[in-house]
Amino acid sequence: MATDELIVQAIKTGDAAAARALVQQDPSFAAARGENGISVVMLAAYYRQSEVLSVLLAANPPLDLFEAAALGKRERVDEMIDENPSSVADRSSDGFTPLHLSCFFGHVLCAQLLIQKGADINAAAENPMKVRPIHSAAAGHHLDVVKLLLEKGADADVQQQGGFTALHAAAMQGDEAMVQVLIEARVGPHLQADDGKTAAEMAREKSHESLAALLA
């Protein structure tokens, strides 16, 4: 098995010791990328492997805009966009904007900066999921980011793949605080996903009965 495959395996299994040994052997592996172009740093972030991520970052790999946004490196994001203002709309190899990534990982100050720099708050991911930043924030359980996006005019009712909205995600997760915020933003509580289910029905399926009653 090639070394880059070994470090990907270490990330997926959360084997920080193996990752450390590989990076000590060759620090450049902290900046490796898979066949799909996703860096090992992003992969560790996606897999929520914080210990492995710390090992990789300790090797000081050069971070691109997407990695900086996903990690909440606000000052670095600011520097890179000042150097290339149009990069605020760039897409990662898996189709996300920097704003999507800041929202998904809950970095509200970084998200705020990206919006100030001109990021499209309703941009659809260029992949089959077609998520908008508000979907990313809702999926990550980040109420403060959802509030920010709504304050900046994000479309609360916009649908991603499968017809799901941020309200559907909050309902399935049993996130009453987020549901309340979305309702106050006048989302359509009876909007159906492609399978015909409303947010109330999705909440009920996950045994969130009080939330289902609220939505109904």
C-alpha positions in Angstrom: 0.0 0.0 0.0 1.4 3.4 -1.0 2.2 5.9 1.8 -0.5 8.3 0.8 -3.0 5.5 1.0 -1.7 4.6 4.4 -2.2 8.1 5.7 -5.8 8.2 4.3 -6.4 4.9 6.1 -5.0 6.4 9.3 -7.4 9.3 9.0 -10.4 7.2 8.4 -9.7 4.9 11.3 -8.6 7.7 13.6 -5.1 6.2 14.1 -3.1 9.3 15.2 0.0 7.2 16.0 0.2 5.9 12.5 -0.4 9.3 11.0 2.3 10.8 13.3 4.8 8.1 12.2 4.1 8.7 8.5 4.4 12.5 8.8 7.6 12.2 10.8 8.9 10.0 8.0 8.0 12.5 5.4 6.3 15.8 6.4 5.1 16.3 2.9 2.4 13.7 3.5 0.6 16.3 5.6 -0.1 18.1 2.4 -1.1 15.0 0.4 -4.2 14.8 -1.7 -6.3 11.8 -2.7 -7.4 10.9 -6.2 -10.5 13.1 -5.9 -8.3 16.1 -5.0 -9.4 16.3 -1.4 -6.5 17.0 0.9 -5.7 14.9 3.9 -6.3 17.9 6.0 -9.8 18.3 4.7 -10.4 14.5 4.9 -9.4 14.6 8.6 -11.8 17.5 9.2 -14.7 15.7 7.3 -14.1 12.6 9.4 -14.0 14.7 12.6 -10.6 13.1 13.5 -9.3 16.0 15.6 -6.2 14.2 16.9 -5.1 13.2 13.5 -5.8 16.7 12.2 -3.6 18.1 14.9 -0.8 15.8 13.8 -1.2 17.0 10.2 -1.3 20.7 11.1 1.8 20.3 13.4 3.7 19.6 10.2 2.7 23.1 9.0 1.3 22.1 5.5 0.4 25.1 3.3 -3.4 25.6 3.6 -5.5 26.6 0.7 -8.6 28.8 1.0 -10.9 25.9 1.5 -8.9 24.3 4.2 -8.5 27.7 5.9 -12.3 28.3 5.8 -13.0 24.8 7.1 -10.6 25.3 10.0 -11.8 28.8 10.8 -8.5 30.4 10.0 -10.1 33.8 9.6 -7.0 35.9 9.2 -5.6 33.5 6.6 -8.9 33.6 4.7 -8.9 37.4 4.8 -5.3 37.5 3.4 -6.0 35.1 0.6 -9.2 36.8 -0.6 -7.5 40.2 -0.4 -4.8 38.7 -2.7 -7.4 37.3 -5.1 -10.9 38.7 -4.5 -12.6 36.4 -7.0 -11.5 33.4 -5.0 -14.4 34.0 -2.6 -16.5 32.2 -5.3 -14.1 29.4 -6.0 -15.1 25.8 -5.7 -13.3 23.0 -3.9 -12.7 19.7 -5.7 -15.9 18.3 -4.2 -17.9 21.3 -5.2 -18.1 23.6 -2.2 -17.4 27.3 -1.8 -15.4 28.6 1.2 -18.6 29.8 2.7 -20.2 26.3 2.6 -17.2 24.9 4.5 -17.1 27.6 7.2 -20.8 27.1 7.7 -20.6 23.3 7.9 -17.8 23.4 10.5 -19.4 26.2 12.5 -17.0 29.1 12.1 -19.4 32.0 12.4 -16.7 34.8 12.3 -15.1 33.3 9.2 -18.5 32.9 7.6 -19.3 36.6 8.4 -16.0 37.6 6.8 -16.7 35.6 3.7 -20.1 37.2 3.3 -18.6 40.7 3.8 -16.1 39.8 1.0 -19.0 39.0 -1.4 -19.7 35.3 -0.9 -23.0 34.1 -2.4 -25.1 33.1 0.6 -27.4 31.0 -1.6 -24.8 29.3 -3.7 -25.6 25.7 -4.6 -22.8 23.2 -4.2 -21.6 21.9 -7.5 -22.2 18.2 -6.6 -25.2 16.0 -6.5 -26.2 17.2 -3.0 -26.8 20.8 -4.2 -26.6 22.1 -0.7 -26.7 25.8 0.1 -24.7 27.3 3.0 -27.8 27.3 5.2 -28.1 23.5 4.6 -24.4 23.1 5.6 -25.0 25.1 8.8 -28.1 23.2 9.7 -26.4 19.8 9.0 -23.6 20.8 11.4 -26.0 21.9 14.2 -24.6 25.5 14.1 -27.5 27.8 15.2 -25.3 30.9 15.3 -24.3 30.4 11.7 -28.0 29.8 10.6 -28.9 33.0 12.4 -26.2 34.9 10.5 -27.2 33.6 7.2 -30.9 34.4 7.8 -29.9 37.9 8.9 -28.0 38.4 5.7 -31.0 37.3 3.6 -30.4 33.6 3.0 -33.4 31.8 1.5 -34.7 29.7 4.4 -37.0 27.6 2.2 -34.4 26.6 -0.5 -34.3 22.9 -1.2 -31.3 20.7 -1.7 -31.1 17.2 -3.2 -34.2 15.2 -2.3 -36.2 18.4 -1.6 -34.8 18.8 1.9 -34.7 22.2 3.6 -32.8 23.4 6.6 -36.1 23.0 8.6 -36.2 19.3 7.6 -32.7 18.8 8.9 -33.4 20.6 12.2 -36.6 18.6 12.6 -34.9 15.3 12.1 -32.1 16.2 14.5 -34.6 17.3 17.1 -33.0 20.7 17.2 -35.9 22.8 18.7 -33.9 26.0 19.0 -33.0 25.9 15.3 -36.6 25.0 14.4 -37.8 28.0 16.4 -35.4 30.3 14.6 -36.4 29.0 11.2 -40.1 29.3 12.0 -39.5 32.9 13.1 -37.9 33.5 9.7 -41.3 32.5 8.2 -40.2 29.2 6.6 -42.8 27.0 5.1 -43.4 24.4 7.8 -45.6 22.3 5.5 -43.1 22.3 2.6 -42.6 18.7 1.5 -39.4 16.9 0.5 -39.4 14.9 -2.7 -40.7 11.9 -0.8 -43.8 13.9 0.3 -42.8 14.2 3.9 -43.1 17.4 5.9 -40.7 18.5 8.7 -43.3 17.4 11.3 -43.5 14.0 9.8 -39.7 13.7 9.8 -39.5 14.8 13.4 -42.1 12.2 14.4 -40.2 9.4 12.6 -37.2 10.3 14.8 -39.4 10.2 17.9 -39.2 14.0 18.4 -42.9 14.1 19.4 -43.0 17.6 21.0 -41.2 19.0 18.0 -43.5 17.3 15.6 -46.5 18.7 17.4 -45.0 22.2 17.3 -44.4 21.9 13.5 -47.8 20.4 12.9 
